[in-house]
Amino acid sequence: MVESRHYRELFRHTLTRQILLYFMPLLLLALFFHVQYRRLLRDSARAHLAVIAEHQATTFDLFLRERLVNLANVIDDPLFVPHASDERLSGLPRCACHSIAPVAGSSA
């Protein structure tokens, strides 16, 4: 009886050691790769947002440069009158926003 209990306890300890020795490294590796994958996803999302922000900044900068070129062309035009008279201004609409078409998706 004592011998059977001893073998059962020995078997239980041996099985526990084997489980720890064989499965714990696998679990630790799985945890490590999971953490690395989450970090990779977070870093790639941040990099993607940085690229989008840089692209939008470049697009906006090009837009402003184009407006500057347009203003320079208007000022260099020989027909440009720097001091418009009241009669010329009365023919223009009160608010320039009425002549601009609304942008899709905006509420104006």
TORKOL-975766 format. One record per residue (C-alpha): residue in one letter; residue number from 1; x, y, z. Coordinates in steps of 0.05 Angstrom, whole numbers, plus 32768, in hexadecimal, padded with zeros to 4 digits. Layout:
<kezas>
+----+-----+------+------+------+
! aa !   i !    X !    Y !    Z !
+----+-----+------+------+------+
!  A ! NUM !    X !    Y !    Z !
...
+----+-----+------+------+------+
</kezas>
This chain:
<kezas>
+----+-----+------+------+------+
! aa !   i !    X !    Y !    Z !
+----+-----+------+------+------+
!  M !   1 ! 8000 ! 8000 ! 8000 !
!  V !   2 ! 8037 ! 8031 ! 8013 !
!  E !   3 ! 805D ! 801D ! 7FD5 !
!  S !   4 ! 8022 ! 802A ! 7FA7 !
!  R !   5 ! 8016 ! 806F ! 7FC6 !
!  H !   6 ! 8061 ! 807E ! 7FBE !
!  Y !   7 ! 805F ! 806C ! 7F74 !
!  R !   8 ! 8020 ! 8095 ! 7F69 !
!  E !   9 ! 8041 ! 80D1 ! 7F8A !
!  L !  10 ! 8081 ! 80C5 ! 7F62 !
!  F !  11 ! 8058 ! 80C0 ! 7F22 !
!  R !  12 ! 8033 ! 8100 ! 7F31 !
!  H !  13 ! 8074 ! 8126 ! 7F3F !
!  T !  14 ! 8094 ! 810B ! 7F00 !
!  L !  15 ! 8058 ! 811D ! 7ED6 !
!  T !  16 ! 8057 ! 8163 ! 7EF3 !
!  R !  17 ! 80A1 ! 816D ! 7EE5 !
!  Q !  18 ! 8099 ! 8154 ! 7E9D !
!  I !  19 ! 805F ! 8183 ! 7E91 !
!  L !  20 ! 8086 ! 81BD ! 7EAC !
!  L !  21 ! 80C5 ! 81AB ! 7E85 !
!  Y !  22 ! 80A1 ! 819E ! 7E43 !
!  F !  23 ! 8067 ! 81CF ! 7E42 !
!  M !  24 ! 8080 ! 820B ! 7E68 !
!  P !  25 ! 80B5 ! 821D ! 7E34 !
!  L !  26 ! 807F ! 8218 ! 7DFE !
!  L !  27 ! 8051 ! 8244 ! 7E26 !
!  L !  28 ! 8088 ! 8276 ! 7E32 !
!  L !  29 ! 8099 ! 8278 ! 7DE8 !
!  A !  30 ! 8050 ! 8280 ! 7DD6 !
!  L !  31 ! 804A ! 82BA ! 7E07 !
!  F !  32 ! 808A ! 82DA ! 7DED !
!  F !  33 ! 8073 ! 82D6 ! 7DA4 !
!  H !  34 ! 802F ! 82F0 ! 7DB6 !
!  V !  35 ! 804D ! 832D ! 7DD9 !
!  Q !  36 ! 807C ! 8339 ! 7D9E !
!  Y !  37 ! 8042 ! 8334 ! 7D6C !
!  R !  38 ! 8018 ! 8366 ! 7D94 !
!  R !  39 ! 8054 ! 8396 ! 7D96 !
!  L !  40 ! 805E ! 838D ! 7D4B !
!  L !  41 ! 8015 ! 839D ! 7D3D !
!  R !  42 ! 8018 ! 83DB ! 7D69 !
!  D !  43 ! 8058 ! 83F4 ! 7D48 !
!  S !  44 ! 803D ! 83E8 ! 7D02 !
!  A !  45 ! 7FFD ! 840D ! 7D12 !
!  R !  46 ! 8025 ! 8449 ! 7D2C !
!  A !  47 ! 8052 ! 8448 ! 7CEF !
!  H !  48 ! 8014 ! 8445 ! 7CC2 !
!  L !  49 ! 7FF5 ! 8481 ! 7CE5 !
!  A !  50 ! 8037 ! 84A7 ! 7CDF !
!  V !  51 ! 803A ! 849A ! 7C94 !
!  I !  52 ! 7FF2 ! 84B2 ! 7C8C !
!  A !  53 ! 8000 ! 84F1 ! 7CB4 !
!  E !  54 ! 803F ! 84FF ! 7C8B !
!  H !  55 ! 8018 ! 84F5 ! 7C4A !
!  Q !  56 ! 7FE1 ! 8524 ! 7C60 !
!  A !  57 ! 8014 ! 8558 ! 7C75 !
!  T !  58 ! 8037 ! 8554 ! 7C32 !
!  T !  59 ! 7FF5 ! 8559 ! 7C0D !
!  F !  60 ! 7FE0 ! 8596 ! 7C36 !
!  D !  61 ! 8025 ! 85B6 ! 7C2A !
!  L !  62 ! 801D ! 85AB ! 7BDF !
!  F !  63 ! 7FD8 ! 85C9 ! 7BE2 !
!  L !  64 ! 7FF2 ! 8608 ! 7C05 !
!  R !  65 ! 802C ! 860F ! 7BD4 !
!  E !  66 ! 7FFB ! 860A ! 7B9A !
!  R !  67 ! 7FD1 ! 8641 ! 7BBA !
!  L !  68 ! 800F ! 866C ! 7BC1 !
!  V !  69 ! 8020 ! 8662 ! 7B77 !
!  N !  70 ! 7FD8 ! 8674 ! 7B65 !
!  L !  71 ! 7FDC ! 86B4 ! 7B8E !
!  A !  72 ! 801F ! 86C6 ! 7B6F !
!  N !  73 ! 8001 ! 86BC ! 7B2A !
!  V !  74 ! 7FC6 ! 86E8 ! 7B3B !
!  I !  75 ! 7FF2 ! 8720 ! 7B56 !
!  D !  76 ! 8021 ! 871B ! 7B19 !
!  D !  77 ! 7FE6 ! 8720 ! 7AE9 !
!  P !  78 ! 7FE8 ! 8763 ! 7AC5 !
!  L !  79 ! 7F9C ! 8769 ! 7ACA !
!  F !  80 ! 7F9E ! 8763 ! 7B16 !
!  V !  81 ! 7F83 ! 87A0 ! 7B39 !
!  P !  82 ! 7F9D ! 87A6 ! 7B80 !
!  H !  83 ! 7F69 ! 87D9 ! 7B97 !
!  A !  84 ! 7F25 ! 87C4 ! 7B7F !
!  S !  85 ! 7EEE ! 87F8 ! 7B7E !
!  D !  86 ! 7EAC ! 87F1 ! 7BA3 !
!  E !  87 ! 7E87 ! 87E9 ! 7B61 !
!  R !  88 ! 7EB2 ! 87AC ! 7B4F !
!  L !  89 ! 7EA9 ! 878D ! 7B94 !
!  S !  90 ! 7E5E ! 8796 ! 7B95 !
!  G !  91 ! 7E57 ! 8764 ! 7B5C !
!  L !  92 ! 7E79 ! 872D ! 7B85 !
!  P !  93 ! 7E50 ! 8701 ! 7BB3 !
!  R !  94 ! 7E4E ! 8715 ! 7BFC !
!  C !  95 ! 7E6C ! 86D4 ! 7C15 !
!  A !  96 ! 7E9D ! 86AD ! 7BEA !
!  C !  97 ! 7E85 ! 866D ! 7C0B !
!  H !  98 ! 7E45 ! 866F ! 7BE0 !
!  S !  99 ! 7E6C ! 8666 ! 7BA0 !
!  I ! 100 ! 7E94 ! 862A ! 7BBA !
!  A ! 101 ! 7E76 ! 85E5 ! 7BB0 !
!  P ! 102 ! 7E6D ! 85BF ! 7BF3 !
!  V ! 103 ! 7E9F ! 8587 ! 7BFF !
!  A ! 104 ! 7E81 ! 8541 ! 7C02 !
!  G ! 105 ! 7E77 ! 852A ! 7C4A !
!  S ! 106 ! 7E7B ! 856F ! 7C69 !
!  S ! 107 ! 7E42 ! 8591 ! 7C8C !
!  A ! 108 ! 7E3C ! 85D9 ! 7C76 !
+----+-----+------+------+------+
</kezas>
